[in-house]
Amino acid sequence: MPKIRCICNYVISLSEIPSPNQYLMISDVEMDNYEGKVDVEQLYMAMKIVVKCPNCGRLHVFYEGFDKDPIIYRIEG
């Protein structure tokens, strides 16, 4: 996925690897499955992808990978 369009209409590029706009997250419960030597690829596959819009700060969280629409969070205030 080279780019996504934010609700603010800003086009977020994901073509640069590593991407300065893409973050990875994992829950505490899921992280407890990993200890000692970790297979980085397995850990990466367990993480959720978060894309931050550099224009408005909204977070686009892909809980089920890029095949499904993200849940979008905006900053309150």
C-alpha positions in Angstrom: 0.0 0.0 0.0 1.9 3.0 -1.2 -0.5 5.7 0.1 -3.7 6.5 1.8 -5.9 9.5 1.8 -6.8 11.0 5.3 -10.2 12.5 6.1 -8.5 15.9 6.0 -7.7 15.1 2.3 -4.0 14.8 2.9 -2.4 11.9 1.0 -0.1 9.9 3.3 2.8 8.2 1.5 3.8 4.8 2.7 6.2 4.1 -0.1 9.3 5.0 1.9 10.6 2.0 3.8 10.9 2.3 6.7 8.0 4.8 6.7 8.1 7.8 9.0 4.3 7.8 9.0 3.8 4.1 9.9 3.9 2.7 13.5 3.4 -0.8 14.9 1.6 -1.7 18.1 0.8 -4.8 20.0 -1.3 -5.4 23.1 0.2 -6.3 26.5 -1.5 -9.7 26.3 -0.2 -10.5 22.9 3.3 -9.4 23.9 3.3 -11.8 26.8 3.4 -14.6 24.1 7.0 -13.6 23.3 9.9 -14.1 25.6 13.5 -15.1 25.3 14.7 -15.2 21.7 12.0 -13.8 19.5 11.3 -14.5 15.8 11.1 -10.9 14.6 9.0 -11.8 11.6 6.4 -13.6 13.8 6.3 -10.6 16.2 5.9 -8.2 13.2 3.0 -10.2 11.9 1.2 -10.0 15.3 1.4 -6.2 15.4 -1.3 -3.8 14.2 -0.4 -1.2 11.7 -1.0 2.5 12.7 -0.6 5.3 10.1 -0.3 8.8 11.5 -1.4 11.7 9.3 1.4 14.3 9.4 -1.1 17.0 8.5 -3.9 16.6 11.1 -2.5 14.0 13.5 -5.3 11.4 13.0 -4.4 7.8 13.6 -5.5 5.2 11.0 -5.4 1.9 12.8 -5.5 -1.2 10.6 -6.6 -3.9 13.2 -7.0 -6.5 10.4 -4.3 -5.5 8.0 -4.6 -3.4 4.9 -7.3 -5.6 3.5 -9.9 -4.0 5.8 -10.8 -0.3 6.3 -9.0 1.3 9.3 -10.6 2.7 12.4 -9.7 6.4 12.4 -9.0 8.3 15.6 -8.7 12.1 15.9 -7.2 14.3 18.5 -9.8 15.9 20.9 -9.6 19.4 21.9 
